[in-house]
Amino acid sequence: MGTRATLRGYMLIGPAVLLLLLFLFIPLIHTFQLSLQDTDLARGEPKWIGLAGYTAAWKDGEMLRVGRQSLIWTVLVAGFQVLIGLAGAVLLNRKFPLRWLARVLILMPWVLPGVVAALMWKLFYDAQFGFLNSLIARIGFGDTYIDWLGTPGLAMFAVILAAIWKGFPFSMLMLLAALQSVPQEQYEAAKIDGASGWQNFRHITLPAISGVLKTVILLVSIWTFNYFEMIYVLTGGGPIRSTHIAPTYIYELSFRNFNFGEASRVAVISFLFVLAVSLLLIRQMNKNEGK
């Protein structure tokens, strides 16, 4: 009986394992194989170079620059998405008139397709006809035509702001669901003891939603690191590659320069980095839950 049950279990998970092999592990192996080759069409036929390509990419400096920009992008976008989402969840968890309407409106950025949201922000940032420059002029700073997406010092700030707006409702929705599961008796007991709002948040709310909060941080960090369409539509990685992150840089190397070997090296390094950070976060989460 035990053997039949085990066999039935393997049969049930077999299709999922097969799909995982087809769509994850085989492409990963192929990507790693490509990363060990020089596929630059300007140099002729692809040739095997082994790990020398990784060494050359490290010395070139461009990969380090993209890695630094990817880290800044991920930390700022994911961090503010979670912080704003947490603040919004706390506010929307309170009772006030038309609370249902506020919840619906705040969810709109997340519901919008990424390309549509990016095009909206592109119009918002337009140097000549954009609402942002018009608003600055109306406030009293004169007729300014700031090229928000064409200035290296401003472009990354602009795309980070747009990405935060686009993604924070997800964090808010998940944390709001977690807040609604916190027993109200704990708040009532704390109120009797004279606890302040900050003490309630620190000693009751945060411990109660810590598991969901850590999961949200992990998911948002991974999604942000791999986020593509916002930067691609707004800047395409420019100006002067100042907004390139790993996904847009991989796209440029592979589909514009047709250098699939270099693109594969960036993809492998990005995958290993995300995997390492994810394992560290998951280990920390399990360690804290075990205490």
C-alpha positions in Angstrom: 0.0 0.0 0.0 2.8 2.3 0.9 4.6 1.7 -2.4 1.5 2.4 -4.4 0.9 5.6 -2.5 4.5 6.7 -3.1 4.2 5.9 -6.7 0.9 7.8 -7.0 2.6 10.8 -5.3 5.5 10.7 -7.8 3.0 10.6 -10.7 1.2 13.6 -9.4 4.3 15.8 -9.0 5.9 14.4 -12.2 4.3 17.0 -14.6 5.3 19.9 -12.3 8.9 18.6 -12.1 9.0 18.1 -15.9 7.8 21.7 -16.4 10.4 22.9 -14.0 13.1 21.1 -15.9 11.9 22.5 -19.2 11.3 26.1 -18.3 13.9 26.7 -15.6 16.8 24.3 -15.3 17.4 23.7 -19.0 17.5 27.4 -19.8 19.7 28.0 -16.8 22.2 25.4 -18.1 22.1 26.8 -21.6 22.6 30.3 -20.3 25.6 29.2 -18.2 27.0 27.5 -21.3 26.6 30.7 -23.3 28.3 32.7 -20.6 31.5 30.7 -21.2 31.7 31.7 -24.8 32.6 34.8 -26.8 29.6 35.4 -29.0 30.4 38.9 -30.2 29.5 38.9 -33.9 32.2 41.5 -34.6 34.8 38.8 -33.7 33.3 36.1 -36.0 32.1 32.7 -34.9 31.5 32.0 -31.2 34.5 30.5 -29.4 35.0 29.0 -26.0 36.7 31.3 -23.5 35.7 29.7 -20.2 35.8 31.9 -17.1 38.0 34.5 -18.8 34.8 36.3 -19.9 33.8 36.8 -16.2 37.3 38.2 -15.4 37.2 40.5 -18.4 33.7 41.7 -17.4 34.9 42.4 -13.9 37.9 44.4 -15.1 35.8 46.3 -17.7 33.9 48.2 -14.9 30.6 48.4 -16.7 29.2 45.4 -14.9 30.2 46.9 -11.6 28.5 50.1 -12.5 25.3 48.3 -13.5 25.5 46.2 -10.3 25.8 49.3 -8.2 22.9 50.9 -10.0 20.8 47.7 -9.6 21.6 47.7 -5.9 20.6 51.3 -5.4 17.4 50.8 -7.5 16.4 47.7 -5.5 17.1 49.1 -2.0 15.3 52.4 -2.6 12.3 51.1 -4.6 11.7 48.0 -2.5 12.4 49.9 0.8 10.0 52.7 0.1 7.3 50.4 -1.4 7.3 48.5 1.8 7.4 51.5 4.1 4.7 53.4 2.2 2.7 50.2 2.0 2.9 49.7 5.7 1.9 53.2 6.5 -1.0 53.0 4.0 -2.1 49.7 5.5 -2.2 51.1 9.0 -4.2 54.1 7.9 -6.7 52.0 5.8 -7.1 49.6 8.7 -8.9 52.4 10.6 -12.5 53.2 10.2 -13.4 56.5 8.3 -16.0 57.6 5.8 -15.6 56.2 2.2 -12.8 53.9 3.3 -13.8 51.4 0.6 -13.3 54.1 -2.1 -9.9 55.0 -0.7 -8.8 51.3 -0.9 -10.0 51.0 -4.5 -8.3 54.2 -5.6 -5.0 53.4 -3.9 -4.9 50.0 -5.6 -5.2 51.6 -9.1 -1.4 52.0 -9.7 -0.8 48.3 -9.1 -3.7 47.2 -11.3 -2.5 49.2 -14.2 -0.3 47.3 -16.7 3.4 48.2 -16.3 3.8 49.7 -19.8 0.7 51.9 -19.4 1.9 53.2 -16.1 5.4 53.9 -17.6 3.8 55.8 -20.5 1.8 57.9 -18.1 4.9 58.8 -16.1 6.7 59.6 -19.4 4.1 62.1 -20.2 4.3 63.4 -16.6 8.0 64.0 -16.9 8.0 65.4 -20.5 10.3 68.4 -20.7 8.0 70.6 -22.8 4.5 69.5 -22.1 4.8 67.5 -18.9 2.6 68.2 -15.9 5.6 68.3 -13.5 7.3 71.2 -15.2 4.0 72.9 -15.6 3.4 72.5 -11.8 6.8 73.9 -11.0 6.1 76.9 -13.2 2.7 77.6 -11.6 4.2 77.4 -8.1 6.4 80.4 -9.1 9.7 79.1 -10.2 9.4 80.5 -13.8 9.2 78.7 -17.1 11.5 75.7 -16.4 12.0 72.9 -18.9 13.8 70.3 -16.9 14.6 67.2 -18.9 13.9 64.7 -16.0 14.5 61.6 -18.1 17.4 63.0 -20.1 19.6 64.3 -17.3 21.9 61.7 -15.8 21.6 63.1 -12.3 17.8 63.1 -12.4 16.8 60.2 -14.5 17.4 57.5 -11.8 15.5 59.6 -9.3 12.6 59.9 -11.7 12.3 56.2 -12.5 12.7 55.2 -8.9 9.8 57.5 -8.0 7.6 56.0 -10.7 8.4 52.5 -9.6 7.6 53.2 -6.0 4.2 54.6 -7.0 3.5 51.6 -9.2 4.4 48.9 -6.7 3.6 50.1 -3.2 -0.2 49.0 -3.3 0.9 45.3 -3.3 2.8 45.7 -0.1 -0.2 47.7 1.3 -2.7 45.0 0.3 -0.7 42.2 1.9 0.0 44.1 5.1 -3.6 45.3 5.4 -4.7 41.7 5.2 -2.2 40.8 8.0 -3.4 43.7 10.1 -7.0 42.6 9.9 -6.0 39.3 11.5 -4.5 40.9 14.6 -6.8 40.3 17.6 -8.5 43.5 18.8 -8.5 42.3 22.4 -4.7 43.0 22.5 -5.3 46.7 21.6 -8.1 47.0 24.1 -5.9 45.6 26.9 -3.1 47.9 25.9 -5.5 50.9 25.9 -6.5 50.0 29.5 -2.8 49.9 30.5 -2.4 53.4 29.0 -0.2 52.4 26.0 0.4 55.0 23.3 -0.2 54.6 19.6 3.5 54.1 19.0 3.7 51.5 21.8 0.8 49.6 20.3 2.4 49.6 16.9 5.8 48.5 18.2 4.8 45.9 20.7 1.5 44.5 19.2 1.2 45.4 15.5 4.8 44.7 14.3 5.3 41.4 16.1 1.9 40.2 14.8 2.6 40.9 11.2 6.3 40.3 11.2 6.0 37.0 9.2 4.0 38.6 6.4 6.2 41.7 6.5 9.4 39.6 6.0 7.7 37.7 3.1 6.6 41.0 1.5 10.2 42.3 1.8 11.6 39.2 0.1 9.1 39.2 -2.7 9.2 42.9 -3.4 13.1 42.8 -3.4 13.2 40.0 -5.9 10.6 41.6 -8.2 12.2 45.0 -8.0 15.6 43.6 -8.9 14.1 41.9 -12.0 11.8 44.8 -12.9 12.2 45.7 -16.6 9.4 47.6 -18.3 9.4 50.8 -16.1 13.0 51.7 -16.9 12.9 50.3 -20.4 9.9 52.5 -21.4 11.0 55.6 -19.5 14.7 55.8 -20.3 15.8 52.6 -22.0 18.8 52.5 -19.6 19.9 56.0 -20.6 21.0 58.7 -20.6 24.6 57.6 -20.9 23.6 54.2 -19.3 22.9 56.1 -16.0 19.7 54.1 -15.3 20.8 50.7 -16.5 20.0 47.9 -14.1 20.7 44.2 -14.7 17.5 43.3 -16.8 17.8 46.4 -19.1 21.6 45.8 -19.5 21.0 42.2 -20.4 18.4 43.3 -23.0 20.8 45.8 -24.5 23.7 43.3 -24.7 21.6 40.5 -26.2 18.9 42.1 -28.5 20.7 45.3 -29.5 24.4 44.3 -29.5 23.7 40.6 -30.1 26.4 39.7 -27.6 24.6 36.8 -26.0 27.7 35.6 -24.2 28.2 38.8 -22.3 24.5 39.0 -21.6 24.5 35.5 -20.3 27.4 36.4 -17.9 25.4 39.3 -16.5 22.3 37.0 -16.2 24.3 34.3 -14.4 25.8 36.8 -11.9 22.4 38.4 -11.3 20.8 35.0 -10.7 23.5 34.0 -8.2 23.2 37.3 -6.4 19.4 37.1 -6.1 19.7 33.4 -5.0 22.2 34.2 -2.3 20.2 37.2 -1.0 17.0 35.2 -1.0 18.6 32.3 0.8 20.0 34.6 3.5 16.7 36.3 4.0 14.8 33.0 4.2 17.4 31.6 6.7 17.0 34.8 8.8 13.2 34.4 8.7 13.4 30.8 9.8 15.9 31.6 12.5 13.6 34.4 13.9 10.5 32.2 13.8 12.4 29.4 15.7 13.1 31.7 18.6 
